[in-house]
Amino acid sequence: MPHALVDGCRIWYQLTGSGPHLVQIGGAISAHEGYAGITEVMAEHFTVLDYDHRGYGLSDRPEQRYSMEVWSDDLAGLLDAVGIERLHVHGASMGGFVAARFAADHPERVDRLVISGAIARCDRMARSHFQGWKDIARAYGVDSDELARHLTTHAFSRRHLDAVDYEQVVKDVRDVTVRNVTTEVFCAACDAMSEADVTDLLPRIAAPTLVLVGSEDVLTPLDTGPAGSGMRAMAELIPRARFEVIEGCGHGNMFEAPDASNAAILDFLLGDLS
């Protein structure tokens, strides 16, 4: 398995497909596995770079402070190590926070940007969600059904959960969480998302950007309370943004609506922006 040494940490990565480069930035639960439903499709058009954040999955998991800045810097270091100067960037969930930070800090490296299921600043409701994740993780562990059930209710829409084998979904969420993150790093990621505020950075993003969200996303919604900044506001603050809503879909759009997600992303990345 290939690894790159980035600031003293071994970062796992994988290149799939051919064509222009596209990096996919993982979330707080599933790391690179969060893109399992779309990597194969994207690899028909792009050289896809999947990787695991520092602290996640197949990468090293050092004991340290974790933040969006740390993960953004790691991505820049990984691209240097692999020899990629410029590419398309897709960040989903926590990866969307990282993607926004990276695109603002390194505008010269981003061709087109996709942000799926991330907000610019948490309101009280979002901070409460993440505090609840931490409380349950510390009480029961990331390997618990208690945490998996809680995460599942935030990841998917009501309609989706009523239509699938719910217990299997809970098992899948538990298993992917255990594989990819420890309780301590998971809690650190919750803090990083709660504390993140990229609203002032968004006007600096030069790349054409797709802001993609499910209409039933309760975790990173279209609109937050007044203390936050949701996905609609992100699209308004990014100079060259396109805002697209997947109707009837929750936060986990790439699992819940892979066909619609793939279509929206490919149309944006391959389409004429004039």
Secondary structure as the mmCIF struct_conf table of DSSP 4:
data_model
#
loop_
_struct_conf.conf_type_id
_struct_conf.id
_struct_conf.beg_label_comp_id
_struct_conf.beg_label_asym_id
_struct_conf.beg_label_seq_id
_struct_conf.end_label_comp_id
_struct_conf.end_label_asym_id
_struct_conf.end_label_seq_id
STRN STRN1 HIS A 3 VAL A 6
TURN_TY1_P TURN_TY1_P1 ASP A 7 GLY A 8
STRN STRN2 CYS A 9 GLY A 17
BEND BEND1 SER A 18 PRO A 20
STRN STRN3 HIS A 21 ILE A 25
STRN STRN4 GLY A 27 GLY A 27
TURN_TY1_P TURN_TY1_P2 ALA A 28 SER A 30
STRN STRN5 ALA A 31 ALA A 31
HELX_RH_3T_P HELX_RH_3T_P1 HIS A 32 TYR A 35
TURN_TY1_P TURN_TY1_P3 ALA A 36 ILE A 38
HELX_RH_AL_P HELX_RH_AL_P1 THR A 39 MET A 42
TURN_TY1_P TURN_TY1_P4 ALA A 43 HIS A 45
BEND BEND2 PHE A 46 PHE A 46
STRN STRN6 THR A 47 TYR A 51
TURN_TY1_P TURN_TY1_P5 ARG A 54 GLY A 55
BEND BEND3 TYR A 56 TYR A 56
TURN_TY1_P TURN_TY1_P6 GLY A 57 LEU A 58
BEND BEND4 SER A 59 SER A 59
BEND BEND5 GLU A 63 GLN A 64
HELX_RH_AL_P HELX_RH_AL_P2 MET A 68 VAL A 82
TURN_TY1_P TURN_TY1_P7 GLY A 83 GLY A 83
BEND BEND6 ARG A 86 ARG A 86
STRN STRN7 LEU A 87 ALA A 92
TURN_TY1_P TURN_TY1_P8 SER A 93 SER A 93
HELX_RH_AL_P HELX_RH_AL_P3 MET A 94 ASP A 105
HELX_RH_3T_P HELX_RH_3T_P2 PRO A 107 ARG A 109
STRN STRN8 VAL A 110 SER A 116
BEND BEND7 GLY A 117 GLY A 117
BEND BEND8 ALA A 120 ALA A 120
STRN STRN9 ARG A 121 ARG A 121
HELX_RH_AL_P HELX_RH_AL_P4 ARG A 124 TYR A 140
TURN_TY1_P TURN_TY1_P9 VAL A 142 ASP A 143
HELX_RH_AL_P HELX_RH_AL_P5 ASP A 145 ALA A 155
BEND BEND9 PHE A 156 PHE A 156
HELX_RH_AL_P HELX_RH_AL_P6 ARG A 158 ALA A 163
BEND BEND10 VAL A 164 VAL A 164
HELX_RH_AL_P HELX_RH_AL_P7 TYR A 166 ASN A 180
HELX_RH_AL_P HELX_RH_AL_P8 THR A 183 GLU A 195
STRN STRN10 ASP A 197 ASP A 197
TURN_TY1_P TURN_TY1_P10 THR A 199 LEU A 201
HELX_RH_3T_P HELX_RH_3T_P3 LEU A 202 ARG A 204
BEND BEND11 ALA A 207 ALA A 207
STRN STRN11 THR A 209 GLY A 214
TURN_TY1_P TURN_TY1_P11 SER A 215 GLU A 216
BEND BEND12 VAL A 218 THR A 220
BEND BEND13 LEU A 222 ASP A 223
TURN_TY1_P TURN_TY1_P12 PRO A 226 ALA A 227
BEND BEND14 GLY A 228 GLY A 228
STRN STRN12 SER A 229 SER A 229
HELX_RH_AL_P HELX_RH_AL_P9 MET A 231 LEU A 237
BEND BEND15 ILE A 238 ILE A 238
TURN_TY1_P TURN_TY1_P13 PRO A 239 ARG A 240
STRN STRN13 ALA A 241 ILE A 246
TURN_TY1_P TURN_TY1_P14 GLU A 247 GLY A 248
BEND BEND16 HIS A 251 HIS A 251
HELX_RH_AL_P HELX_RH_AL_P10 ASN A 253 GLU A 256
BEND BEND17 ALA A 257 ALA A 257
HELX_RH_AL_P HELX_RH_AL_P11 PRO A 258 LEU A 270
BEND BEND18 GLY A 271 GLY A 271
#
